Structures are given as structure tokens and as C-alpha cells.
Amino acid sequence: MKSAVLATVSLFLAAPALAADPVSLLGSWKGEEAGVGAKDGWDRHELLLEVREQQGVAFKAMKSYGAPGAYDTSEVYGSMTPDGRVVVIVDVDGVFAGSLAGPDVLDLCYTETGEDASAKCSRLVRQK
């Protein structure tokens, strides 16, 4: 019995902590997105992500892209691993996948399939 308890305690202590608080993505993120698409051709524009709500690892945000004063804006939905190593965001057309490269640096790549097929990547920096 004593060895079973010790084995259980050892297993518990060796397991990674799963209850840690997830990384906060709240705030404004800004950067440049560059890529190529079937309809857009070669494309480079500003990308803004405003994370307004976060519950655990899930969040809602507003995505804006284009040129200052002429942004196209839509709501996006995301989730991530608690350590921020994997971040996924969806909108009505496609998917962003990426990770935190630092506490205030978010690397994302966007893909879309079909007639509007495109692939674009960005490095966003949290605005202070």
C-alpha cells in the first residue's frame, strides 16, 4: 500500500501543471501582413487585432486590415494552448495559425481556400 501511494505521489509530482493560468492576449496588436492570393495577387497591408474578451484560452477579437483610414473590419474567434505556443483564430473565410514569439509578439499565418485562396503571414506587436 505504501509503495502504491508513493508511486501515485511521484506520478503527480512529475506531471506538468495543467491548471496554470493561460497567457493573456488582451489588447491591441499591430503589424504588417504579406502574402499572395488567387484574387489579390501579391499583397502587403497593415493588420490590427483587438482582443477584447478572453475566457481561459478562448478569446474574441476584431480584425482590421488594409490601409489606415480604409480598413476592412470583422469579428474573429480564437483559442490557444495555455502557454501560447499554438494560437488559432477563425473568421468566416479562413484560419490564422501561429504562436507567441515573446510576451508582446504574435506570429500568425492566414490561409484561405477556394476561389479566394491565399496565404499571408504577419508579425504583430502588442501596442502599449
ABEGO torsion letter per residue (X at the ends): XAAAAAAAAAAAAABBBAABBBBBABEBBBBBBBEBBAAAEBBBBBBBBBBABBBEABBBBBBBBEBBGABBBBBBBBBBBAAGABBBBBBAABBBBBBBABAABBBBBBBBBEAABBBBBBBBBBBX
